Amino acid sequence: GKLVGRREGKAEGIAEGTARGKAEGKAEGKAEGKAEGKAEGRAEGGLEEGRKLLIRLGERRFGAAGSGIHSQISSIDDLSRIESLIERVLDVSSWPELLG
């Protein structure tokens, strides 16, 4: 009677709560993943633009950047480092001095 109905109701409630929790968790995880992906994409885009600007400015000041210079700049993955190198272009007189 009542006890069986209560057990069934409890089991049904637990199953429904679990399903709802899983769905909410999945949606939240997707949203977080999407936001992180966008942030990483923006950061990588900023880094790439910074590298391009550094090479352009450096080439105007020091002349062509050889493959070694391109490799060194491409390996920098810290935007603040790229930004500080861009600022230093005006204070140094060669690629080796800039990157050394």
C-alpha positions in Angstrom: 0.0 0.0 0.0 1.4 3.3 1.2 4.9 2.0 1.8 5.3 0.6 -1.7 3.9 3.9 -3.2 6.3 5.9 -1.1 9.3 3.8 -2.2 8.3 4.1 -5.8 7.8 7.8 -5.5 11.2 8.2 -3.8 12.9 6.1 -6.5 11.1 8.1 -9.2 12.1 11.4 -7.5 15.8 10.3 -7.2 15.9 9.2 -10.8 14.3 12.5 -12.0 16.6 14.6 -9.8 19.7 12.6 -11.1 18.6 13.1 -14.7 18.0 16.8 -14.2 21.3 17.2 -12.4 23.2 15.5 -15.2 21.5 17.6 -17.9 22.3 20.8 -15.9 25.9 19.7 -15.4 26.3 18.9 -19.0 24.9 22.3 -20.1 27.1 24.1 -17.6 30.2 22.2 -18.7 29.5 23.0 -22.4 29.0 26.7 -21.5 32.3 26.8 -19.5 34.1 25.0 -22.3 32.8 27.4 -24.9 33.8 30.4 -22.9 37.3 29.0 -22.2 37.7 28.2 -25.9 36.7 31.7 -26.9 39.1 33.3 -24.3 42.0 31.1 -25.5 41.2 32.0 -29.1 41.3 35.7 -28.3 44.5 35.3 -26.4 46.2 33.4 -29.2 44.9 35.9 -31.8 46.4 38.8 -29.7 49.7 36.9 -29.4 49.8 36.3 -33.2 49.0 40.0 -33.9 51.7 41.0 -31.4 54.3 38.8 -33.1 53.4 40.2 -36.5 53.7 43.8 -35.2 57.0 43.0 -33.6 58.4 41.6 -36.8 57.1 44.6 -38.9 58.5 47.2 -36.5 61.8 45.3 -36.1 62.2 45.0 -39.9 61.7 48.7 -40.4 64.3 49.5 -37.7 66.9 46.7 -38.1 66.2 45.2 -41.6 64.9 41.8 -42.6 64.3 39.2 -39.9 65.9 36.0 -40.9 64.4 32.6 -40.2 66.2 32.4 -36.9 64.6 35.6 -35.7 61.2 34.4 -37.0 61.6 31.2 -35.0 62.6 33.0 -31.9 59.6 35.3 -32.0 57.2 32.5 -33.0 58.4 30.5 -29.9 57.3 33.4 -27.5 53.9 32.5 -26.1 53.6 35.2 -23.5 51.8 38.3 -24.7 53.3 40.6 -22.1 56.8 39.5 -23.3 55.9 40.4 -26.9 54.5 43.7 -25.8 57.7 44.6 -23.9 59.8 43.6 -27.0 57.6 45.9 -29.1 58.3 48.8 -26.7 62.1 48.0 -26.7 62.3 48.2 -30.5 62.8 51.9 -30.2 65.6 51.5 -27.5 67.9 49.0 -29.2 69.8 48.9 -32.4 69.7 45.3 -33.7 67.7 42.1 -33.6 70.3 40.3 -31.4 70.2 43.2 -28.9 66.4 43.2 -28.9 66.1 39.4 -28.4 69.2 38.8 -26.4 
